[in-house]
Amino acid sequence: MNESLLQMACDAADLDTTTGICTHPVWIHQQGLLPELDASSGVAVSVAILACWATAYVYRVLRRAGD
């Protein structure tokens, strides 16, 4: 999963404002929506999500039991 997407970009100093053409385009790595995670970080995020879900579920069960 070390593949990266490249996107053409232009520095403001290299942009010809009269024609709108970049005189020296460069290729930059495109940032994804979410950062890449290693296994331990993925597990930590998963545990946090499950803990929030479990807390909400327990609250819902206790609220229904009180009715």
Backbone torsions as a table, in degrees:
resi	resn	phi	psi	omega
1	MET	NA	31.3	-179.9
2	ASN	-95.5	12.9	178.7
3	GLU	-74.6	140.6	177.5
4	SER	-129.8	144.2	178.3
5	LEU	-88.8	137.1	178.8
6	LEU	-105.7	144.9	-179.1
7	GLN	-133.7	136.1	178.8
8	MET	-77.3	135.4	-179.8
9	ALA	-137.3	169.3	-179.0
10	CYS	-139.0	133.3	175.4
11	ASP	-72.5	147.4	-177.7
12	ALA	-60.7	-31.4	179.8
13	ALA	-71.6	-23.3	-178.4
14	ASP	-94.0	1.6	-177.5
15	LEU	-93.1	123.6	175.7
16	ASP	-83.0	109.6	-173.0
17	THR	-71.0	-23.1	-179.3
18	THR	-76.7	-36.8	-178.9
19	THR	-102.6	-19.9	-177.9
20	GLY	76.9	18.8	-178.1
21	ILE	-106.0	138.0	178.2
22	CYS	-84.3	127.9	-178.4
23	THR	-82.9	-21.6	-179.5
24	HIS	-144.3	79.8	179.7
25	PRO	-70.1	147.4	177.4
26	VAL	-125.5	156.8	177.7
27	TRP	-105.4	126.5	-179.8
28	ILE	-120.7	158.3	177.2
29	HIS	-75.9	129.7	179.9
30	GLN	-80.5	129.7	179.3
31	GLN	-80.1	134.0	178.8
32	GLY	-79.7	174.3	179.3
33	LEU	-67.2	-43.4	179.0
34	LEU	-117.7	145.5	178.4
35	PRO	-71.2	154.1	176.3
36	GLU	-71.2	138.5	-178.6
37	LEU	-117.3	144.7	169.9
38	ASP	-83.8	176.1	-173.9
39	ALA	-61.5	-43.0	-177.4
40	SER	-67.9	-36.8	177.1
41	SER	-68.6	-38.0	176.9
42	GLY	-63.2	-40.3	177.5
43	VAL	-65.9	-40.4	179.7
44	ALA	-63.0	-42.0	178.1
45	VAL	-65.7	-41.9	179.5
46	SER	-62.7	-41.4	179.4
47	VAL	-65.0	-40.5	178.9
48	ALA	-64.2	-41.5	178.4
49	ILE	-65.2	-45.3	179.6
50	LEU	-64.6	-35.8	178.4
51	ALA	-65.7	-40.8	177.1
52	CYS	-64.7	-43.4	179.3
53	TRP	-62.9	-44.7	-178.7
54	ALA	-64.7	-39.3	178.0
55	THR	-62.5	-44.3	178.8
56	ALA	-65.2	-38.7	179.8
57	TYR	-65.3	-44.8	179.3
58	VAL	-63.7	-41.1	177.6
59	TYR	-60.9	-41.9	179.9
60	ARG	-65.2	-42.9	179.8
61	VAL	-65.5	-42.2	-179.9
62	LEU	-67.6	-35.7	178.5
63	ARG	-67.1	-40.6	177.7
64	ARG	-68.1	-34.0	179.0
65	ALA	-69.9	-28.0	179.7
66	GLY	-77.7	-17.1	-179.0
67	ASP	-76.8	NA	NA
